[in-house]
Amino acid sequence: MTRVAVFGTGSWGTAFALVLADAGCEVRLWGRRPELVEAINTGHTNPDYLPDTVLPEAVSATTDPVEAAAGAEFTVLAVPSQTLRGNLAQWAPVLAPDTVLVSLMKGIELGTAKRMSEVIGEVAKVPQERVAVLTGPNLAREIAARQPAASVVACPDEAVAKRLQAACHTPYFRPYTNTDVVGCELGGAVKNVIGLAVGIADGMGLGDNTKASLITRGLAETARLGVALGADPRTFAGLAGMGDLVATCSSPLSRNHTFGTNLGRGMSLAETIAATKQTAEGVKSCESVLDLARRNGVDMPITETVVSIVHDGKPPLVALKDLMSRSAKAEGH
């Protein structure tokens, strides 16, 4: 039986632990809070994040990173992206030898503008061939309900990607492999920013034409950045690109969409943060995505607009007028 460690007991970490167990793996979750770990072990539920989901017997939890990591063929990292570096620095010394590190995170690190796989390789001191990324249209609550979904497992080493694919393939969860880690990670990170933009439009009461335009031009921004960083343009037409973008921009289960909707309705940033129980990755990553774009000379006007609203306090209506008044150009630009 394949042993897997999952560091993080939030919605997606817990839901993916369920997937792994359903695929026949033995899963050990690591959590910081003893009371939540106890609830998982005794009640087989995660009352804070997925209270209605019964976890399989093959899922257990611990507060001890040594116990969680012991003998794990895969070590899954499912923490907020901006906390990854600090957390992984503590965990790296106890990770199982030759374990494959799997990122569930969708963000760009503030300050360094590094993708999560880059941070993992740097902190854990492992080659990129031992770092994999799982991404796609995977809303945790739907996965936990075992609704059909597809995903992408990306790794530079195709054999490693296939091993992970086999470890999480179930009748309701269909993973595809990809070797374009750059494209897959950028698709997951930037879609959160576009999700905020579409949410803001929803909150302002704007219609489907506006939202479709934001989704389409948002995908164009993502692809421009990806190509500049060496990604395969075809990746953005797949699950890690368009698939994840559609789910994030259209579902009320999307944290980023909901966060944006509250901003669009007139709530302040502080009020919106207070009303949000879980991390909306795009709130911080919009700044780091824009930083990454500027470092590479890539124009990302929707991302710039989101940053101006979220962090600079520009009123959404003013920001929208500024975005729409940009000079006209050919669609391919």
KELUMBA-62527 format. One line per field, with one value per residue (C-alpha): residue number from 1; residue in one letter; x, y, z. Coordinates in pm, 1 decimal. Each point is the difference from the previous one (the first is absolute). Example, Ala and Ser with C-alpha at 12.3 -4.5 7.8 and 13.67 -1.06 7.14 Angstrom:
BEGIN
i (1,2)
aa (A,S)
px (1230.0,137.0)
py (-450.0,344.0)
pz (780.0,-66.0)
END
This chain:
BEGIN
i (1,2,3,4,5,6,7,8,9,10,11,12,13,14,15,16,17,18,19,20,21,22,23,24,25,26,27,28,29,30,31,32,33,34,35,36,37,38,39,40,41,42,43,44,45,46,47,48,49,50,51,52,53,54,55,56,57,58,59,60,61,62,63,64,65,66,67,68,69,70,71,72,73,74,75,76,77,78,79,80,81,82,83,84,85,86,87,88,89,90,91,92,93,94,95,96,97,98,99,100,101,102,103,104,105,106,107,108,109,110,111,112,113,114,115,116,117,118,119,120,121,122,123,124,125,126,127,128,129,130,131,132,133,134,135,136,137,138,139,140,141,142,143,144,145,146,147,148,149,150,151,152,153,154,155,156,157,158,159,160,161,162,163,164,165,166,167,168,169,170,171,172,173,174,175,176,177,178,179,180,181,182,183,184,185,186,187,188,189,190,191,192,193,194,195,196,197,198,199,200,201,202,203,204,205,206,207,208,209,210,211,212,213,214,215,216,217,218,219,220,221,222,223,224,225,226,227,228,229,230,231,232,233,234,235,236,237,238,239,240,241,242,243,244,245,246,247,248,249,250,251,252,253,254,255,256,257,258,259,260,261,262,263,264,265,266,267,268,269,270,271,272,273,274,275,276,277,278,279,280,281,282,283,284,285,286,287,288,289,290,291,292,293,294,295,296,297,298,299,300,301,302,303,304,305,306,307,308,309,310,311,312,313,314,315,316,317,318,319,320,321,322,323,324,325,326,327,328,329,330,331,332,333)
aa (M,T,R,V,A,V,F,G,T,G,S,W,G,T,A,F,A,L,V,L,A,D,A,G,C,E,V,R,L,W,G,R,R,P,E,L,V,E,A,I,N,T,G,H,T,N,P,D,Y,L,P,D,T,V,L,P,E,A,V,S,A,T,T,D,P,V,E,A,A,A,G,A,E,F,T,V,L,A,V,P,S,Q,T,L,R,G,N,L,A,Q,W,A,P,V,L,A,P,D,T,V,L,V,S,L,M,K,G,I,E,L,G,T,A,K,R,M,S,E,V,I,G,E,V,A,K,V,P,Q,E,R,V,A,V,L,T,G,P,N,L,A,R,E,I,A,A,R,Q,P,A,A,S,V,V,A,C,P,D,E,A,V,A,K,R,L,Q,A,A,C,H,T,P,Y,F,R,P,Y,T,N,T,D,V,V,G,C,E,L,G,G,A,V,K,N,V,I,G,L,A,V,G,I,A,D,G,M,G,L,G,D,N,T,K,A,S,L,I,T,R,G,L,A,E,T,A,R,L,G,V,A,L,G,A,D,P,R,T,F,A,G,L,A,G,M,G,D,L,V,A,T,C,S,S,P,L,S,R,N,H,T,F,G,T,N,L,G,R,G,M,S,L,A,E,T,I,A,A,T,K,Q,T,A,E,G,V,K,S,C,E,S,V,L,D,L,A,R,R,N,G,V,D,M,P,I,T,E,T,V,V,S,I,V,H,D,G,K,P,P,L,V,A,L,K,D,L,M,S,R,S,A,K,A,E,G,H)
px (0.0,137.1,58.1,-70.3,54.4,-223.8,123.1,-304.1,-350.9,-190.9,-275.4,213.7,258.6,-276.2,-192.2,311.9,76.2,-343.4,83.2,330.1,-166.8,-270.6,280.6,144.3,264.3,67.9,-16.0,134.4,-110.7,211.1,-186.6,109.8,-299.3,-36.1,-378.8,-43.7,237.1,-196.7,-328.3,141.1,128.7,-306.5,-289.2,148.5,-106.2,163.8,-256.8,165.7,19.0,-200.2,-239.8,-238.8,267.5,79.3,366.5,110.9,163.9,327.3,23.0,148.9,152.6,282.3,159.2,344.2,173.9,240.1,-291.0,-178.3,305.9,123.7,23.9,-204.1,49.5,-175.4,0.2,-287.9,25.3,-336.5,58.8,-56.8,262.3,145.4,69.2,167.1,361.3,-16.1,-193.6,211.5,321.8,-124.5,-119.7,282.3,240.2,-251.3,-125.3,40.3,304.4,-90.0,-358.5,-170.5,-116.8,-342.1,-133.3,-372.8,59.6,-97.2,199.8,315.9,224.6,5.4,341.9,168.7,-271.4,79.3,-240.6,-77.8,205.1,300.0,-44.2,-30.7,315.2,193.6,-108.9,-5.7,316.2,-142.9,20.0,-306.9,-42.6,-110.6,-253.9,-348.8,-300.7,-366.7,-235.2,-321.8,-371.2,-6.6,-239.8,57.7,-361.1,-100.0,298.1,-86.5,-351.3,164.9,-144.8,178.7,299.9,322.3,337.6,359.3,307.6,306.3,364.8,311.0,52.0,-290.1,56.9,-50.2,-316.5,-134.1,72.6,-194.6,-276.0,-41.8,0.1,-298.3,-206.9,-351.3,-334.8,-90.2,343.7,179.2,355.9,188.9,379.4,196.7,369.2,-67.5,30.0,44.6,-323.1,-199.8,113.6,-59.6,-347.8,-83.1,148.1,-134.7,-351.4,-40.0,66.8,-246.3,-248.4,22.2,-64.6,-307.2,-124.8,35.7,-201.0,-268.1,-12.5,-41.7,-300.5,166.6,-117.1,126.6,160.5,229.1,86.4,63.6,227.6,196.2,38.4,115.6,239.0,115.8,98.1,187.7,195.1,84.2,119.2,215.3,176.3,35.0,156.2,245.4,108.0,31.3,-336.2,-178.3,-287.4,-219.0,-3.0,-224.1,-272.0,-12.7,-107.6,275.6,-89.9,-352.7,-141.8,113.3,-82.4,-361.7,-55.1,148.9,-183.4,-341.7,-43.7,-128.4,231.0,301.7,156.8,152.5,-327.2,-185.3,268.7,-23.5,-379.5,12.2,243.6,-221.6,-297.8,186.8,157.0,344.0,304.1,2.0,-370.3,40.1,296.6,-198.1,-290.2,226.6,70.0,253.0,293.7,-82.2,339.9,-53.7,-15.4,373.5,107.2,-137.9,294.5,257.5,-150.6,25.7,357.0,87.1,-160.3,190.1,328.7,-60.7,-141.0,-351.2,-307.8,-279.6,-266.1,-267.0,251.1,108.0,-364.3,-56.7,309.5,-122.8,-336.1,117.5,316.9,-11.7,-360.3,-113.6,-381.7,-108.5,-203.2,298.6,229.7,-243.5,-18.1,380.4,23.1,-258.4,165.1,328.8,109.4,-154.8,216.7,-13.0,-138.1,324.3,177.1)
py (0.0,341.2,229.8,368.9,291.7,304.6,311.3,221.0,-72.8,266.8,-71.5,-102.3,-193.1,-196.8,-58.9,-122.4,-230.8,-154.9,-43.1,-168.4,-234.9,-88.4,-82.0,-249.4,206.9,22.1,369.9,186.2,362.0,247.8,273.5,272.6,-9.7,-301.7,33.7,-19.7,-297.5,-172.9,62.3,-153.7,-306.1,-64.6,129.9,-45.5,350.5,339.2,212.4,332.5,-37.6,-299.1,-82.8,-204.4,-227.3,-337.1,-80.2,-355.3,-215.9,25.3,370.6,89.5,316.9,109.7,318.5,-160.3,74.0,-291.2,-242.5,149.6,-16.7,-347.2,-231.8,224.6,-62.1,331.2,305.1,230.6,366.9,168.8,324.5,363.8,86.4,293.0,-224.2,-277.9,110.8,31.9,-321.9,-208.1,120.1,-169.7,-317.4,-59.1,-164.2,-274.9,-86.0,-357.4,-60.4,17.3,105.2,188.3,343.0,88.6,355.8,63.6,373.4,259.1,314.7,198.6,87.1,364.7,160.6,-270.6,-42.2,-373.0,-277.6,-251.8,-278.5,233.7,78.7,-371.3,-89.7,282.4,-61.5,-380.5,-12.1,-252.2,-6.4,109.9,-360.0,-80.4,282.9,-44.5,229.4,-94.4,257.8,46.5,68.9,-161.7,175.4,-181.7,-37.9,-163.1,-236.1,-91.6,-86.0,-230.7,189.4,-77.2,222.9,1.6,137.1,33.8,-155.8,187.6,-92.7,36.5,-375.6,-168.9,-326.0,182.5,164.1,-341.4,-139.6,283.6,-38.5,-364.9,94.4,236.7,-150.2,-95.2,-57.1,364.7,168.9,-21.3,140.1,66.7,34.4,295.2,93.8,376.4,95.5,370.3,22.4,-206.1,207.8,333.3,-110.5,-80.6,320.6,253.7,-147.0,112.8,358.0,-21.5,-162.4,311.7,217.8,-199.4,1.5,378.4,25.5,-223.7,214.3,310.6,-160.4,-31.3,-264.1,-302.3,197.3,171.3,-322.5,-191.1,280.7,-7.1,-378.3,-1.0,293.9,-133.7,-324.0,202.1,175.3,-332.9,-147.0,306.5,-33.4,-374.3,26.4,260.0,-250.3,-292.3,-172.0,-196.2,219.3,-311.2,-41.2,303.7,-157.1,-299.1,-82.4,201.8,306.4,41.2,-279.4,146.7,352.6,-88.4,-174.5,286.1,273.3,-165.4,-179.2,142.4,-257.3,194.8,202.9,249.8,54.9,50.9,237.1,204.1,7.4,155.1,266.1,71.4,48.3,276.7,-177.0,123.4,-227.2,-30.7,-86.1,-256.6,-165.5,-14.7,-167.8,-258.3,-310.0,-159.8,128.8,161.3,-45.7,265.9,280.0,-20.5,-173.1,274.5,215.0,-273.8,-95.2,364.4,9.9,-310.9,151.2,326.0,-183.3,-170.0,297.0,-148.1,224.4,-123.9,275.0,-205.5,-103.4,364.6,99.2,-260.9,121.4,359.3,-94.6,-248.0,169.4,361.1,69.0,108.7,-10.3,-289.6,228.1,230.6,-298.3,-144.6,327.4,19.2,-359.3,57.0,323.5,-167.5,45.7,-240.2,-280.4,-327.9,-294.8,-196.4,261.8)
pz (0.0,-99.5,298.0,-45.3,237.0,-37.0,179.1,50.3,124.9,-190.5,-250.1,-295.6,200.3,169.5,-322.9,-177.9,293.0,-61.2,-370.0,82.6,247.7,-252.3,-244.8,247.1,180.0,372.4,85.2,301.0,35.7,195.1,184.9,235.7,236.7,231.4,24.3,-378.6,-25.1,276.5,-183.2,-318.2,183.5,217.3,-208.9,-349.3,-94.8,-30.7,185.4,-82.1,-378.3,-126.7,284.4,-215.5,-147.2,157.6,-53.8,-83.6,266.5,-192.2,91.8,337.7,142.7,226.6,133.6,-26.8,-334.0,54.6,33.3,-300.8,-226.2,96.0,-300.7,-229.4,-371.0,-66.8,227.5,-88.1,97.7,48.9,188.9,-103.5,-259.8,192.5,301.7,-199.0,39.9,379.2,49.1,-235.4,163.8,319.5,-173.0,-248.5,248.8,83.4,-349.6,-116.1,-224.8,-370.3,72.3,-284.9,113.2,-138.1,-6.0,27.1,33.5,-258.9,56.0,-68.9,293.6,103.3,-20.7,-205.8,-267.9,5.1,-84.3,272.2,-159.4,-5.3,368.7,80.2,-190.2,161.8,359.6,-4.1,-212.8,-244.5,-382.5,-194.3,-120.2,356.0,13.0,-145.3,-28.9,12.3,-145.8,-194.5,63.2,343.6,237.6,327.1,107.9,-328.5,11.4,359.5,-121.3,-256.5,-295.5,-329.8,-66.9,-200.0,97.2,-119.8,158.8,-123.7,47.2,-219.8,46.0,-178.4,189.9,330.5,-135.1,-97.0,347.2,159.6,-259.1,103.8,368.8,-33.4,-282.8,114.9,-175.6,62.7,-14.7,-334.2,-4.0,-323.9,-18.6,-133.2,1.5,-31.2,366.0,-78.7,-197.9,248.2,297.2,-172.7,-103.8,361.8,140.0,-247.2,-9.2,361.8,-107.0,-288.3,239.2,215.8,-306.1,-103.3,358.4,13.4,-322.1,150.5,311.4,-214.2,-167.1,-341.1,-243.8,-186.5,-283.2,250.3,178.3,-323.3,-116.0,325.7,-11.9,-362.1,28.0,336.0,-168.3,-262.3,278.0,157.0,-327.4,-77.9,333.0,-44.0,-344.2,130.8,266.4,-240.0,50.8,-271.6,-130.2,-36.0,377.7,37.5,-215.5,235.1,352.4,169.4,-205.0,-132.7,216.9,330.2,-113.3,-83.9,333.5,201.0,-188.2,-4.0,332.7,329.5,163.8,-128.6,281.6,-242.1,-186.1,328.7,128.7,-318.6,15.5,346.1,-121.0,-299.9,231.9,180.3,295.6,99.9,-15.4,379.9,9.0,-276.2,171.9,325.2,-179.7,-167.4,207.7,-236.3,-202.5,-334.0,-164.0,-264.9,257.9,65.0,-319.4,-223.6,112.7,-54.9,-338.2,-108.2,132.9,-202.6,-312.6,33.0,53.1,-333.7,-191.2,-32.1,-11.8,231.7,20.0,179.7,264.8,35.4,42.8,273.0,188.3,-25.3,151.8,264.3,119.6,-119.2,95.0,-346.2,-24.7,-226.3,-228.9,-55.6,-57.2,-254.3,-193.3,-7.4,-125.6,-274.2,-116.0,-88.1,-360.8,-251.0,-140.5,-190.3,194.1,-15.7,213.2)
END
